[in-house]
Protein backbone atom coordinates (compact mmCIF):
# COMPACT_ATOMS: atom_id res chain seq x y z
CA UNK A 1 0.00 0.00 0.00
CA UNK A 2 1.38 3.40 -0.92
CA UNK A 3 0.67 6.56 1.04
CA UNK A 4 -1.76 9.06 -0.51
CA UNK A 5 -0.24 11.83 -2.58
CA UNK A 6 -0.15 15.42 -1.35
CA UNK A 7 -2.63 17.80 -3.02
CA UNK A 8 -1.31 19.49 -6.16
CA UNK A 9 -2.20 22.99 -4.90
CA UNK A 10 -0.60 22.29 -1.49
CA UNK A 11 -3.81 22.98 0.45
CA UNK A 12 -5.92 20.61 2.47
CA UNK A 13 -9.45 20.02 1.25
CA UNK A 14 -12.35 18.62 3.30
CA UNK A 15 -12.53 14.84 2.95
CA UNK A 16 -8.89 14.45 1.92
CA UNK A 17 -7.06 11.77 3.81
CA UNK A 18 -3.80 12.87 5.41
CA UNK A 19 -0.56 11.28 4.22
CA UNK A 20 0.41 8.16 6.10
CA UNK A 21 3.04 8.65 8.79
CA UNK A 22 4.41 5.16 8.27
CA UNK A 23 3.63 2.22 6.05
CA UNK A 24 5.61 -0.17 8.27
CA UNK A 25 4.13 -3.10 10.13
CA UNK A 26 2.93 -2.45 13.70
CA UNK A 27 5.66 -2.27 16.28
CA UNK A 28 6.68 -5.57 17.81
CA UNK A 29 9.08 -4.00 20.31
CA UNK A 30 8.16 -2.46 23.63
CA UNK A 31 10.41 0.31 24.97
CA UNK A 32 11.87 -0.01 28.47
CA UNK A 33 11.27 3.09 30.56
CA UNK A 34 11.61 2.08 34.21
CA UNK A 35 14.98 2.36 35.91
CA UNK A 36 14.43 -1.00 37.61
CA UNK A 37 14.19 -2.73 34.21
CA UNK A 38 17.50 -1.17 33.13
CA UNK A 39 19.15 -2.27 36.39
CA UNK A 40 17.90 -5.85 36.00
CA UNK A 41 19.37 -5.98 32.48
CA UNK A 42 22.66 -4.55 33.77
CA UNK A 43 23.01 -7.50 36.17
CA UNK A 44 22.43 -10.07 33.40
CA UNK A 45 24.34 -11.03 30.24
CA UNK A 46 26.31 -8.48 28.27
CA UNK A 47 28.21 -8.41 25.03
CA UNK A 48 30.38 -5.57 23.82
CA UNK A 49 31.01 -4.70 20.19
CA UNK A 50 33.04 -1.93 18.65
CA UNK A 51 29.99 0.33 18.33
CA UNK A 52 27.78 -0.55 21.32
CA UNK A 53 27.31 -2.58 24.47
CA UNK A 54 24.30 -4.90 24.56
CA UNK A 55 22.87 -6.09 27.87
CA UNK A 56 20.19 -8.77 27.83
CA UNK A 57 18.15 -10.77 30.30
CA UNK A 58 15.48 -13.42 30.06
CA UNK A 59 12.39 -12.27 31.92
CA UNK A 60 10.39 -14.43 34.28
CA UNK A 61 7.32 -16.04 32.64
CA UNK A 62 4.93 -13.87 34.69
CA UNK A 63 6.47 -10.61 33.44
CA UNK A 64 5.45 -8.69 30.31
CA UNK A 65 5.26 -10.58 27.00
CA UNK A 66 7.20 -9.82 23.81
CA UNK A 67 10.59 -8.29 23.18
CA UNK A 68 11.46 -5.19 25.19
CA UNK A 69 14.34 -2.84 24.45
CA UNK A 70 15.91 0.20 26.09
CA UNK A 71 18.54 2.68 24.93
CA UNK A 72 21.06 4.74 26.84
CA UNK A 73 24.08 6.92 26.19
CA UNK A 74 26.16 8.48 28.94
CA UNK A 75 27.68 11.95 28.81
CA UNK A 76 30.92 10.28 27.67
CA UNK A 77 29.24 9.95 24.25
CA UNK A 78 29.12 13.73 23.94
CA UNK A 79 26.74 16.62 24.30
CA UNK A 80 22.95 16.23 24.03
CA UNK A 81 23.02 16.41 20.23
CA UNK A 82 25.61 13.61 19.99
CA UNK A 83 23.78 11.43 22.54
CA UNK A 84 20.44 11.86 20.78
CA UNK A 85 21.98 11.04 17.40
CA UNK A 86 23.57 7.89 18.82
CA UNK A 87 20.27 6.83 20.43
CA UNK A 88 18.35 7.44 17.18
CA UNK A 89 20.78 5.19 15.33
CA UNK A 90 20.51 2.50 18.03
CA UNK A 91 16.69 2.67 17.84
CA UNK A 92 16.75 2.16 14.07
CA UNK A 93 19.19 -0.73 14.39
CA UNK A 94 16.95 -2.34 17.02
CA UNK A 95 13.87 -1.90 14.80
CA UNK A 96 15.68 -3.60 11.95
CA UNK A 97 17.29 -6.51 13.83
CA UNK A 98 15.42 -7.37 17.04
CA UNK A 99 12.05 -8.46 15.54
CA UNK A 100 13.83 -11.22 13.61
CA UNK A 101 16.84 -12.07 15.79
CA UNK A 102 15.72 -11.09 19.27
CA UNK A 103 13.99 -13.71 21.38
CA UNK A 104 10.52 -13.54 22.87
CA UNK A 105 10.56 -12.89 26.62
CA UNK A 106 13.90 -11.03 26.66
CA UNK A 107 14.85 -7.47 27.61
CA UNK A 108 17.68 -5.79 25.69
CA UNK A 109 19.49 -2.57 26.58
CA UNK A 110 21.65 -0.97 23.89
CA UNK A 111 24.34 1.38 25.20
CA UNK A 112 26.06 3.83 22.87
CA UNK A 113 29.83 4.26 22.80
CA UNK A 114 31.68 7.56 22.61
CA UNK A 115 32.20 8.85 19.06
CA UNK A 116 31.77 5.39 17.49
CA UNK A 117 28.00 4.79 17.62
CA UNK A 118 27.14 7.99 15.78
CA UNK A 119 29.95 7.72 13.20
CA UNK A 120 29.96 4.00 12.34
CA UNK A 121 28.37 3.05 8.98
CA UNK A 122 24.81 1.86 9.54
CA UNK A 123 25.37 -1.58 7.97
CA UNK A 124 28.27 -2.13 10.38
CA UNK A 125 26.05 -1.05 13.27
CA UNK A 126 23.47 -3.66 12.23
CA UNK A 127 26.21 -6.29 11.94
CA UNK A 128 27.47 -5.43 15.43
CA UNK A 129 23.98 -5.87 16.90
CA UNK A 130 23.49 -9.21 15.10
CA UNK A 131 26.88 -10.39 16.38
CA UNK A 132 26.06 -9.38 19.97
CA UNK A 133 22.71 -11.18 19.85
CA UNK A 134 24.32 -14.36 18.51
CA UNK A 135 26.89 -14.31 21.32
CA UNK A 136 24.30 -13.55 24.02
CA UNK A 137 21.92 -16.30 22.95
CA UNK A 138 24.59 -18.93 22.36
CA UNK A 139 26.33 -18.43 25.72
CA UNK A 140 25.27 -20.19 28.92
CA UNK A 141 21.89 -21.58 27.90
C-alpha positions in Angstrom: 0.0 0.0 0.0 1.4 3.4 -0.9 0.7 6.6 1.0 -1.8 9.1 -0.5 -0.2 11.8 -2.6 -0.1 15.4 -1.4 -2.6 17.8 -3.0 -1.3 19.5 -6.2 -2.2 23.0 -4.9 -0.6 22.3 -1.5 -3.8 23.0 0.5 -5.9 20.6 2.5 -9.5 20.0 1.3 -12.4 18.6 3.3 -12.5 14.8 2.9 -8.9 14.5 1.9 -7.1 11.8 3.8 -3.8 12.9 5.4 -0.6 11.3 4.2 0.4 8.2 6.1 3.0 8.6 8.8 4.4 5.2 8.3 3.6 2.2 6.1 5.6 -0.2 8.3 4.1 -3.1 10.1 2.9 -2.5 13.7 5.7 -2.3 16.3 6.7 -5.6 17.8 9.1 -4.0 20.3 8.2 -2.5 23.6 10.4 0.3 25.0 11.9 0.0 28.5 11.3 3.1 30.6 11.6 2.1 34.2 15.0 2.4 35.9 14.4 -1.0 37.6 14.2 -2.7 34.2 17.5 -1.2 33.1 19.1 -2.3 36.4 17.9 -5.8 36.0 19.4 -6.0 32.5 22.7 -4.5 33.8 23.0 -7.5 36.2 22.4 -10.1 33.4 24.3 -11.0 30.2 26.3 -8.5 28.3 28.2 -8.4 25.0 30.4 -5.6 23.8 31.0 -4.7 20.2 33.0 -1.9 18.6 30.0 0.3 18.3 27.8 -0.5 21.3 27.3 -2.6 24.5 24.3 -4.9 24.6 22.9 -6.1 27.9 20.2 -8.8 27.8 18.2 -10.8 30.3 15.5 -13.4 30.1 12.4 -12.3 31.9 10.4 -14.4 34.3 7.3 -16.0 32.6 4.9 -13.9 34.7 6.5 -10.6 33.4 5.4 -8.7 30.3 5.3 -10.6 27.0 7.2 -9.8 23.8 10.6 -8.3 23.2 11.5 -5.2 25.2 14.3 -2.8 24.4 15.9 0.2 26.1 18.5 2.7 24.9 21.1 4.7 26.8 24.1 6.9 26.2 26.2 8.5 28.9 27.7 11.9 28.8 30.9 10.3 27.7 29.2 9.9 24.2 29.1 13.7 23.9 26.7 16.6 24.3 22.9 16.2 24.0 23.0 16.4 20.2 25.6 13.6 20.0 23.8 11.4 22.5 20.4 11.9 20.8 22.0 11.0 17.4 23.6 7.9 18.8 20.3 6.8 20.4 18.3 7.4 17.2 20.8 5.2 15.3 20.5 2.5 18.0 16.7 2.7 17.8 16.7 2.2 14.1 19.2 -0.7 14.4 17.0 -2.3 17.0 13.9 -1.9 14.8 15.7 -3.6 11.9 17.3 -6.5 13.8 15.4 -7.4 17.0 12.1 -8.5 15.5 13.8 -11.2 13.6 16.8 -12.1 15.8 15.7 -11.1 19.3 14.0 -13.7 21.4 10.5 -13.5 22.9 10.6 -12.9 26.6 13.9 -11.0 26.7 14.9 -7.5 27.6 17.7 -5.8 25.7 19.5 -2.6 26.6 21.7 -1.0 23.9 24.3 1.4 25.2 26.1 3.8 22.9 29.8 4.3 22.8 31.7 7.6 22.6 32.2 8.8 19.1 31.8 5.4 17.5 28.0 4.8 17.6 27.1 8.0 15.8 29.9 7.7 13.2 30.0 4.0 12.3 28.4 3.1 9.0 24.8 1.9 9.5 25.4 -1.6 8.0 28.3 -2.1 10.4 26.0 -1.1 13.3 23.5 -3.7 12.2 26.2 -6.3 11.9 27.5 -5.4 15.4 24.0 -5.9 16.9 23.5 -9.2 15.1 26.9 -10.4 16.4 26.1 -9.4 20.0 22.7 -11.2 19.8 24.3 -14.4 18.5 26.9 -14.3 21.3 24.3 -13.6 24.0 21.9 -16.3 23.0 24.6 -18.9 22.4 26.3 -18.4 25.7 25.3 -20.2 28.9 21.9 -21.6 27.9 
